[in-house]
Amino acid sequence: SQLVNRDELVVEHTCKLIWLFSMRSSKSPNVIYKLDKKYHYRIFEILPTLLLHYEENVALNALGAICSLSRNKLQYIEMFIDNDVKRYIGQMPETSNSTLQQQTIIAKRTFSST
């Protein structure tokens, strides 16, 4: 569906950039973390809240970024847990989007082990 305004499009694309960049190399999540800490972007706080966004593309890209940042990074998993990621994942609406379904399974597996 069409995003309502330019701000939502910016949010969607920002989440997608974080997701893609964090998958680029094993060092990328650390770079994102350092930038987040230095400039107080609050990425680890904001991304979980976007899982309940009414636009599936925003939720998908936020979830992809969370999963990618959390891959083999206990410190980041704990940061997301501290920001209620488990609750947000549990409240996500059902979807027919197969990519979002797959990311949700990965996220549930990632965050249930801690």
C-alpha positions, 0 to 999 in steps of 0.5 A: 500500500502507498505510504501516506506521507514523505516522513513515512517513506523516510522512516521506511527507507532509513530502516531498510538502509540500517538493515542492509548496512548491518548485513554488509559485514560483521563489523557493520553493527558495531559501526551503527552502534557507535554512531547511535551512541555518539549522536544519540539517534536512539536506534535501539529504542526506536526500531522496536516501536516501528514493529507495530507501524500500520504500514507493513513495509515499515514494520518489515524493514524495522524487523529486518534491521533488528534481526540483522543488528542482533545476529550473534551480538548478545549486547545488541540483543539485550539492548533491544530486549531492554526496549521491549522488543519481545512485547512488540514482536508479540503484538505484531498483527498477522500478515500474509507477507512471507518475508515479514513472516520469515523475519518474525520467526527469526526474531522470535527465535533470536529473542526467546533464547535470552 
